[in-house]
């Protein structure tokens, strides 16, 4: 603990709590999950980029989710992997590195919701106003929506962490598996009312706006489907919307749990596990949900696997 007490910029990270007997299984499991997240999400981006038939607004907007999932997982899993075999008493981290990690984790969370909102807008136009879809959802509009989703998350998180970076520190221990905003401002002995109010207000705005906008979007889509006599249109709408809705509900549930558990100190262990799952489960599930549920992507994956198998047979 000498380094910790002599340098105010060095913090002690609690990290992932695992017994020595569980270190190797935990490391292997986390590593496999991380590799799967990176390969599956980057693989989908490459597939969409290479296949001209997938150059549609829905799939191009989905690439934002793929990139964000890899970014979010990369912001915490490599650090967790490095801490698995490090004793808890020696899990040091510099304050600037902790601050960067906190920024990345919150930026990933905010971008996840904003990207899903712009994807909901795309589905709204496609189903509720199909005749104008090509003129509304142009390549320029896709770029604007993508930049808007990232910019909105950037503004919210910059203010959120800016309020925390201004605080002086009287503690040195991060009681969390990784750095986030609450863990950082809890290092201070100053009045934290502004941080609590803005943090909770930001969470309410992001969760509330995404929930309201997507709920209204799907309510409108449901009304259009009920009035439509075109069975093919209804089937396509349900297929594409089911994937989006499943991803949103998964994200909303996991994010809402963390927000609630932060207000109950007695449930700190449950909150820590939930915070890890938020950055692990949605990124690993999103690629599966979209890759298997959306017919166009599923068929392309099957086609590519079939080609590979035929090539291997010819080489034999």
C-alpha positions in Angstrom: 0.0 0.0 0.0 3.1 2.3 0.0 2.5 3.5 -3.6 -1.1 4.2 -2.8 -0.4 6.4 0.2 2.5 8.3 -1.3 0.9 9.2 -4.6 -2.6 10.9 -4.7 -3.0 10.0 -8.4 -2.7 6.3 -7.8 -5.9 4.5 -6.8 -6.6 1.0 -5.6 -9.2 -0.9 -7.8 -11.3 -3.6 -6.2 -11.6 -5.3 -9.5 -13.2 -8.7 -10.0 -13.7 -10.7 -6.9 -12.6 -14.3 -7.6 -11.0 -16.9 -5.4 -7.5 -18.3 -6.4 -9.2 -21.6 -7.4 -11.6 -19.7 -9.8 -9.0 -17.4 -11.4 -8.3 -19.6 -14.4 -11.9 -20.5 -15.2 -12.9 -16.9 -14.8 -10.1 -15.7 -17.0 -10.9 -18.3 -19.7 -14.7 -17.5 -19.6 -14.1 -13.7 -19.8 -11.6 -14.1 -22.6 -13.9 -16.3 -24.7 -16.8 -13.9 -24.2 -14.6 -11.0 -25.3 -13.3 -12.8 -28.3 -16.9 -13.7 -29.3 -18.0 -10.1 -28.9 -15.2 -8.7 -31.0 -15.4 -11.4 -33.8 -19.2 -11.5 -34.0 -19.7 -7.8 -34.1 -16.8 -6.9 -36.3 -17.8 -9.8 -38.5 -21.3 -8.4 -39.0 -19.8 -5.0 -39.9 -17.5 -6.6 -42.5 -20.4 -8.6 -43.9 -22.7 -5.6 -44.2 -19.8 -3.6 -45.8 -19.0 -6.3 -48.3 -22.5 -7.3 -49.4 -24.1 -4.6 -51.5 -27.5 -6.1 -50.9 -27.2 -5.2 -47.2 -26.4 -1.5 -48.0 -29.7 -0.4 -46.6 -30.3 2.2 -43.9 -31.4 -0.4 -41.3 -28.2 -2.4 -41.6 -26.0 0.6 -41.9 -27.5 2.1 -38.7 -27.0 -1.3 -37.0 -23.2 -1.0 -37.7 -23.2 1.8 -35.1 -24.4 -0.7 -32.5 -21.8 -3.3 -33.5 -19.0 -0.7 -33.2 -20.3 0.5 -29.9 -20.6 -3.0 -28.5 -16.9 -3.7 -29.3 -16.0 -0.3 -27.8 -17.9 -1.0 -24.6 -16.6 -4.4 -24.1 -13.0 -3.3 -24.8 -13.3 -0.5 -22.2 -13.6 -3.0 -19.3 -12.9 -6.6 -20.2 -9.2 -6.3 -20.9 -8.7 -4.6 -17.5 -10.7 -7.3 -15.8 -8.6 -9.9 -17.4 -5.4 -8.3 -16.2 -6.8 -8.1 -12.7 -7.8 -11.7 -12.4 -4.3 -12.9 -11.5 -3.4 -9.7 -9.6 -3.9 -9.7 -5.8 -6.6 -7.2 -4.7 -4.1 -5.3 -2.6 -2.0 -4.6 -5.7 -4.6 -3.6 -8.3 -3.4 -0.1 -8.8 -4.6 2.3 -11.4 -3.7 5.9 -12.1 -6.5 8.4 -11.7 -6.3 9.6 -15.4 -6.6 6.0 -16.6 -9.6 5.5 -14.3 -11.2 8.7 -15.5 -10.8 7.6 -19.1 -12.3 4.2 -18.4 -15.3 5.8 -16.6 -15.8 8.1 -19.7 -15.7 5.1 -22.1 -18.1 3.0 -20.0 -20.7 5.8 -19.8 -20.2 6.8 -23.4 -20.9 3.2 -24.4 -24.1 3.2 -22.3 -25.4 6.5 -23.6 -24.6 5.6 -27.2 -26.4 2.3 -26.9 -29.7 4.0 -26.1 -29.3 6.8 -28.7 -28.4 4.4 -31.5 -31.5 2.3 -30.7 -33.6 5.5 -30.9 -32.4 6.3 -34.4 -32.9 2.7 -35.4 -36.5 3.0 -34.2 -37.0 6.1 -36.4 -35.8 4.1 -39.4 -38.3 1.3 -38.7 -41.1 3.9 -38.2 -40.5 5.5 -41.6 -40.1 2.1 -43.3 -43.4 0.7 -42.0 -45.6 3.8 -41.4 -44.5 5.8 -44.5 -43.0 3.2 -46.9 -43.7 5.3 -50.0 -41.4 8.1 -48.7 -38.8 5.8 -47.2 -36.3 6.1 -50.0 -36.5 9.9 -50.1 -36.3 10.3 -46.3 -33.7 7.6 -45.4 -31.0 8.7 -47.7 -27.3 8.0 -47.1 -27.0 11.6 -45.9 -29.8 11.1 -43.4 -28.1 7.9 -42.2 -24.9 9.8 -41.6 -26.8 12.6 -39.8 -28.7 10.1 -37.6 -25.5 8.2 -36.7 -23.5 11.4 -35.9 -26.5 12.7 -33.9 -26.6 9.5 -31.8 -22.9 9.7 -31.0 -23.0 13.4 -30.4 -25.9 13.3 -27.9 -24.1 10.6 -25.9 -20.9 12.6 -26.0 -22.5 15.8 -24.7 -24.3 14.1 -21.8 -21.2 12.1 -20.7 -18.8 15.1 -21.0 -21.0 17.1 -18.6 -21.5 14.1 -16.3 -17.8 13.4 -15.9 -16.8 17.1 -16.0 -18.8 17.6 -12.8 -16.8 14.7 -11.2 -13.4 15.7 -12.5 -13.6 19.0 -10.7 -13.9 17.4 -7.3 -11.0 17.0 -4.9 -10.3 13.5 -3.5 -10.0 12.3 0.1 -10.2 8.6 -0.7 -8.1 6.2 -2.8 -10.2 3.0 -3.2 -12.5 2.3 -6.1 -15.0 -0.1 -4.7 -16.1 -1.4 -8.1 -14.9 -4.0 -10.6 -14.1 -1.1 -13.0 -14.2 2.7 -13.0 -17.4 4.6 -13.5 -18.8 8.0 -12.5 -20.3 7.0 -9.1 -17.1 5.3 -8.1 -15.1 8.4 -9.0 -17.2 11.0 -7.2 -17.5 8.8 -4.1 -13.7 9.4 -3.7 -14.5 13.0 -2.7 -15.6 14.4 0.6 -17.2 17.4 -0.9 -20.9 18.1 -1.3 -22.1 15.7 -4.0 -25.6 16.9 -4.4 -25.0 18.3 -7.9 -23.4 15.0 -9.1 -26.3 13.0 -7.7 -28.9 15.2 -9.2 -27.3 15.4 -12.6 -26.4 11.7 -12.7 -29.9 10.6 -11.8 -31.4 13.3 -14.0 -29.3 12.1 -17.0 -30.3 8.5 -16.4 -34.0 9.4 -16.2 -33.7 11.5 -19.4 -31.9 8.9 -21.4 -33.9 5.9 -20.1 -37.2 7.9 -20.2 -36.7 9.4 -23.7 -35.6 6.1 -25.2 -38.6 4.3 -23.5 -41.1 7.0 -24.6 -39.9 7.4 -28.2 -39.6 3.7 -28.8 -42.9 2.9 -27.1 -44.7 5.5 -29.3 -42.9 4.3 -32.4 -44.0 0.7 -31.8 -47.5 1.8 -30.9 -47.8 3.6 -34.2 -46.3 0.6 -36.0 -48.8 -1.7 -34.3 -51.7 0.5 -35.4 -50.4 0.4 -39.0 -50.0 -3.4 -39.0 -53.5 -3.9 -37.6 -55.0 -1.7 -40.3 -53.0 -3.3 -43.1 -54.3 -6.1 -45.2 -50.8 -6.8 -46.6 -49.7 -9.9 -44.8 -46.2 -9.7 -46.3 -45.8 -6.2 -44.9 -46.9 -7.3 -41.5 -44.6 -10.3 -41.4 -41.6 -8.1 -42.5 -42.5 -5.5 -39.9 -42.7 -8.0 -37.1 -39.5 -9.7 -38.1 -37.3 -6.5 -38.3 -39.0 -4.9 -35.2 -38.7 -8.0 -33.0 -34.9 -7.9 -33.1 -34.8 -4.2 -32.4 -37.3 -4.5 -29.5 -35.5 -7.5 -28.0 -32.2 -5.6 -28.0 -33.8 -2.5 -26.5 -35.6 -4.4 -23.7 -32.4 -6.3 -22.8 -30.5 -2.9 -22.6 -33.3 -1.2 -20.7 -33.6 -3.9 -18.1 -29.8 -4.3 -17.5 -29.3 -0.5 -17.4 -32.3 0.1 -15.1 -31.1 -2.4 -12.6 -27.7 -0.7 -12.2 -29.4 2.7 -11.8 -31.6 1.3 -9.0 -29.0 -0.7 -7.2 -26.6 2.3 -7.0 -29.2 3.8 -4.5 -29.0 0.8 -2.2 -25.5 0.4 -0.6 -26.5 -2.9 1.0 -26.8 -4.5 -2.5 -23.3 -3.5 -3.6 -22.3 -7.0 -4.6 -25.4 -7.4 -6.8 -24.8 -4.0 -8.3 -21.2 -4.8 -9.2 -22.2 -8.0 -10.9 -25.0 -6.2 -12.8 -22.6 -3.5 -13.9 -20.3 -6.2 -15.5 -23.2 -8.0 -17.1 -24.4 -4.7 -18.7 -21.1 -4.4 -20.6 -20.9 -8.1 -21.4 -24.4 -9.6 -22.0 -25.9 -7.0 -24.5 -22.8 -6.8 -26.7 -22.6 -10.6 -26.9 -26.4 -11.0 -27.5 -27.0 -8.2 -30.0 -25.0 -9.9 -32.7 -26.8 -13.2 -32.1 -30.3 -11.5 -32.1 -29.7 -9.5 -35.3 -27.7 -12.2 -37.0 -30.2 -14.9 -36.5 -33.5 -13.0 -36.4 -33.1 -10.8 -39.5 -33.6 -13.0 -42.6 -31.3 -11.1 -44.9 -28.3 -11.3 -42.6 -29.1 -14.9 -41.7 -29.2 -16.0 -45.3 -25.9 -14.2 -46.1 -24.2 -15.9 -43.2 -25.5 -19.3 -44.3 -24.5 -18.6 -47.8 -20.9 -17.7 -46.8 -20.6 -20.8 -44.6 -21.9 -22.9 -47.5 -19.3 -21.4 -49.8 -16.5 -22.1 -47.3 -17.6 -25.7 -46.9 -17.8 -26.2 -50.7 -14.3 -24.7 -51.1 -12.9 -27.0 -48.5 -14.5 -30.0 -50.2 -13.0 -29.0 -53.5 -9.5 -28.6 -52.0 -9.7 -32.2 -50.7 
